[in-house]
Amino acid sequence: MKEEWLMSGAAVPVDVETTQALVEQIKKMISTIGDLMLSQERERAESQGRIETLHAMYELASKQRDQLMDEQRSQIAAMRGRMQ
């Protein structure tokens, strides 16, 4: 076992096995964080896709509503014209 000096008067015992275990834990944490970031990106992309689909559905429904209202207005105008 050797000692590595960090600051004047402070020492931390360092051994190969402990260092290797620490490195492995750090690698696992990095991998986990990377996986989480990828997962969040996929979820964001899926949510964006759903938002775009809802927007397209809204646009279609709005156009259909407007067409129906125009048709009803035309029918009402035609009926009023026949009544006069």
ZABA-931351 format. One line per 4 residues: number of its first residue (from 1); for each residue x, y, z of N, C-alpha, C. Coordinates in pm, 1 decimal, m for minus. Atoms other than C-alpha are relative to their C-alpha. Example, Ala and Ser with C-alpha at 12.3 -4.5 7.8 and 13.67 -1.06 7.14 Angstrom:
<sites>
1	89.0:m119.0:0.0:1230.0:m450.0:780.0:90.0:120.0:0.0  m82.0:m119.0:m6.0:1367.0:m106.0:714.0:m77.0:109.0:73.0
</sites>
This chain:
<sites>
1	84.3:m116.2:0.0:0.0:0.0:0.0:89.8:123.9:0.0  m77.7:m123.5:1.2:126.3:344.6:m83.5:m90.0:115.3:37.8  77.1:m118.0:m35.3:15.2:686.9:25.6:23.0:107.9:m104.1  m7.6:m107.1:98.3:m63.3:966.0:m217.5:m37.2:128.9:72.1
5	23.5:m125.6:m71.2:m39.7:1320.9:m84.2:m95.3:89.2:m79.2  95.4:m89.1:63.9:m334.7:1546.5:m161.4:27.6:144.9:36.4  m31.6:m133.4:m50.9:m258.7:1848.2:55.3:106.3:m19.4:106.7  m101.8:8.5:m103.5:11.1:1925.0:298.1:m61.5:m55.6:128.2
9	47.5:61.1:m123.9:m46.4:1698.1:597.8:m115.0:m97.1:m17.8  111.7:92.2:22.9:m327.8:1493.6:436.1:48.0:m115.8:m85.9  m39.5:117.9:76.2:m279.7:1140.0:312.6:m120.1:m91.5:m17.8  106.2:96.5:27.6:m514.2:886.3:152.7:66.1:m130.7:m39.2
13	m56.8:128.6:39.5:m425.1:519.0:143.0:m58.4:m42.6:m134.9  42.5:41.5:133.3:m440.7:388.8:m214.9:53.2:m139.8:m25.8  m46.0:132.0:41.0:m431.6:28.2:m325.5:m65.0:m32.5:m134.4  41.8:32.4:136.6:m481.5:m129.4:m667.7:m143.8:m50.4:m3.2
17	134.3:57.9:0.9:m797.4:m327.2:m583.9:m107.6:106.6:23.8  97.2:m105.8:m29.7:m978.5:m28.8:m433.7:m12.4:95.3:m117.6  1.0:m90.6:114.5:m878.8:192.6:m725.3:m73.8:m62.8:m117.3  68.9:68.5:109.5:m996.9:m66.2:m979.9:m151.1:m7.4:25.7
21	142.5:4.7:m33.8:m1328.4:m106.9:m797.3:m64.1:137.0:m18.9  50.6:m135.3:17.0:m1372.8:270.3:m792.5:m15.2:34.2:m148.1  5.8:m25.8:144.5:m1295.9:294.6:m1164.5:m118.7:m73.9:m61.8  113.0:77.2:51.8:m1550.9:19.7:m1238.8:m133.2:64.8:38.0
25	123.1:m66.7:m43.9:m1818.0:198.9:m1034.5:m22.4:128.8:m78.9  11.6:m123.5:78.7:m1745.8:524.2:m1216.5:m44.4:m32.8:m142.0  39.9:41.8:135.1:m1774.6:345.4:m1553.7:m147.7:m38.0:m3.6  141.2:38.9:m6.8:m2109.6:197.1:m1447.3:m89.3:123.8:9.2
29	78.1:m122.9:m14.1:m2234.9:539.2:m1341.7:m6.3:76.6:m131.8  m3.1:m68.7:129.3:m2126.8:693.0:m1672.0:m92.0:m69.9:m98.6  86.2:78.0:89.0:m2300.2:413.3:m1862.2:m147.4:22.5:33.7  138.5:m20.2:m43.8:m2618.2:452.2:m1656.7:m49.8:138.7:m38.1
33	37.9:m136.7:35.6:m2623.5:828.1:m1707.6:m19.2:12.1:m151.0  14.7:m1.2:145.7:m2569.2:779.1:m2081.7:m129.1:m66.5:m43.8  125.5:69.0:32.4:m2855.8:529.3:m2095.3:m120.9:85.9:32.8  110.5:m88.5:m38.0:m3081.7:772.1:m1910.6:m16.4:113.8:m99.4
37	6.3:m109.8:96.8:m2992.9:1051.0:m2150.8:m60.6:m47.2:m131.5  56.6:55.7:123.3:m3071.6:829.1:m2450.9:m149.1:m25.4:16.0  140.9:28.0:m27.4:m3398.5:723.1:m2292.3:m81.9:128.5:m0.7  69.5:m127.9:m1.9:m3497.1:1083.0:m2228.4:m11.9:58.1:m140.4
41	4.5:m51.0:137.2:m3410.8:1176.0:m2586.4:m106.8:m74.1:m80.2  104.5:77.2:69.2:m3629.5:891.9:m2718.0:m138.3:44.8:45.3  128.8:m44.5:m51.9:m3914.0:999.6:m2491.1:m35.8:138.0:m53.1  24.2:m133.8:53.4:m3875.2:1359.2:m2605.7:m43.7:m7.3:m146.5
45	34.2:15.4:141.3:m3884.7:1251.1:m2969.4:m140.7:m58.6:m15.0  133.5:58.9:5.7:m4192.0:1035.5:m2907.3:m106.0:103.1:37.5  94.3:m104.2:m41.5:m4365.7:1321.4:m2726.1:m17.3:103.3:m110.3  7.5:m95.8:109.9:m4281.3:1557.7:m3010.1:m84.4:m56.7:m113.4
49	80.7:64.7:103.7:m4429.1:1307.3:m3255.0:m148.1:2.1:34.8  140.0:m4.7:m43.4:m4749.4:1288.2:m3051.0:m56.5:140.9:m11.9  44.0:m139.7:10.5:m4769.5:1667.2:m3036.5:m28.6:35.0:m145.6  20.1:m29.0:142.3:m4730.1:1691.0:m3413.8:m124.0:m70.1:m53.7
53	119.8:73.4:42.1:m4997.4:1423.5:m3464.7:m125.9:70.6:49.1  115.3:m72.3:m54.6:m5239.0:1607.3:m3234.8:m23.6:131.3:m75.4  13.2:m125.2:74.0:m5167.5:1932.8:m3417.6:m63.2:m25.7:m137.3  55.6:33.5:131.1:m5240.4:1769.6:m3754.3:m148.0:m37.1:11.8
57	139.9:38.1:m21.6:m5562.3:1619.8:m3617.2:m84.6:124.3:28.0  70.5:m124.2:m29.5:m5665.3:1960.8:m3482.5:m23.0:80.0:m128.7  11.9:m74.1:125.5:m5596.3:2125.2:m3817.6:m107.5:m62.8:m89.3  99.2:69.3:82.0:m5803.3:1860.7:m3999.5:m140.8:23.6:55.5
61	131.2:m21.1:m61.6:m6091.2:1891.1:m3751.3:m47.0:144.0:m20.0  36.4:m140.4:20.5:m6083.4:2271.3:m3782.2:m46.6:23.8:m143.3  38.9:m16.4:140.4:m6099.2:2253.8:m4161.8:m136.7:m63.6:m25.4  129.1:66.9:17.8:m6384.8:2004.5:m4148.5:m112.5:81.7:63.4
65	98.9:m84.8:m67.2:m6572.0:2226.3:m3899.9:m31.9:121.5:m86.0  21.2:m119.1:82.7:m6520.9:2531.0:m4121.1:m78.8:m33.4:m126.0  73.7:40.7:119.9:m6642.6:2343.3:m4429.7:m147.1:m25.7:33.3  136.4:29.1:m41.3:m6951.2:2220.3:m4245.3:m76.5:128.4:28.7
69	66.5:m126.9:m30.6:m7029.3:2568.2:m4118.1:m29.4:78.5:m128.2  23.1:m67.5:128.0:m6988.5:2711.8:m4469.7:m118.5:m62.3:m72.7  111.5:69.4:64.8:m7226.0:2447.9:m4605.6:m131.6:36.5:68.1  122.1:m34.7:m73.7:m7480.6:2524.0:m4332.6:m41.0:143.4:m27.8
73	31.0:m139.5:32.0:m7454.8:2896.6:m4399.2:m61.7:10.1:m139.9  52.2:m1.5:137.0:m7512.5:2833.9:m4770.1:m142.1:m53.1:m3.4  134.8:57.5:m4.5:m7815.0:2615.2:m4695.6:m99.0:98.0:61.5  87.7:m97.5:m65.6:m7960.8:2876.2:m4460.6:m27.6:117.4:m93.5
77	18.1:m111.3:94.0:m7901.9:3151.1:m4715.7:m94.1:m40.6:m113.1  87.7:48.9:108.4:m8069.3:2939.2:m4985.6:m143.8:m9.1:49.4  135.8:10.3:m54.4:m8367.2:2870.7:m4760.6:m61.9:138.0:17.9  50.7:m137.6:m18.9:m8402.5:3240.5:m4678.2:m37.3:61.1:m135.0
81	27.5:m52.9:135.1:m8385.2:3322.5:m5047.9:m130.3:m56.0:m55.1  123.1:61.5:47.9:m8669.9:3079.8:m5123.3:m121.7:56.5:74.0  110.3:m50.0:m80.6:m8881.5:3222.3:m4842.7:m38.7:141.2:m38.2  30.1:m140.9:32.0:m8860.8:3580.8:m4968.1:m68.6:14.8:m129.2
</sites>
